[in-house]
Amino acid sequence: MQNSIFKAIRLIVLIVFAGAIGNNLSAQTKPAATTTKPEAAVKTPTAAGIIAPTTLIEKFFRSYDKESTTKAMIDIFKTNPLIDSNSLVKLISKIDTTRSLIGAYTGKDLIVQRKASNSLVLYSYLVKHQNQPLRFTFMFYKPKNEWVIYRLYFDDSVSSELEQSAKITGKP
């Protein structure tokens, strides 16, 4: 019961912080000091009830679409007790400002998935909006048995990177 009270208080604090204004482009957590053992595969929940990163990402985008940036961000960052609340508030504000300029959310496409180990993975998505795309990059870390969001970035430079990749470099 104390654990659920603590989680409720933590959620309320995050919601209060989410009301502040900021303009940082990423929310980060402090590095975890624990060592890990290789665990189960990244893509699916295990029988032990471990929630996979892809499940957390799907929930994020459902909230992002149907509810709000704040709800999506708070839900995904609930997985990590080391979240820097100030960075989270700034990131929410920056995303909301950007969303107001680029139109309604229309969907997402996976750009790339990378796996550094069984305990550190990255997913990058093209996030489609009415007027232009964004890129969201999620990094997840599994210090013991549960996946936590480690870093989350967003930017609007995916189209310029694609354009740069098409340039002739002079190499065969």
Secondary structure, DSSP 8 states (H G I E B T S, - for coil): -HHHHHHHHHHHHHHHHHTS----SEEEB----------S-SSS--TT----HHHHHHHHHHHHHHT-HHHHHHHHHTT-TTB-HHHHHHHHHHHHHHHHHH--EEEEEEEEEEEEETTEEEEEEEEEESS--EEEEEEEE-SSSS-EEEEEEEES-HHHHHHHHTS--S--
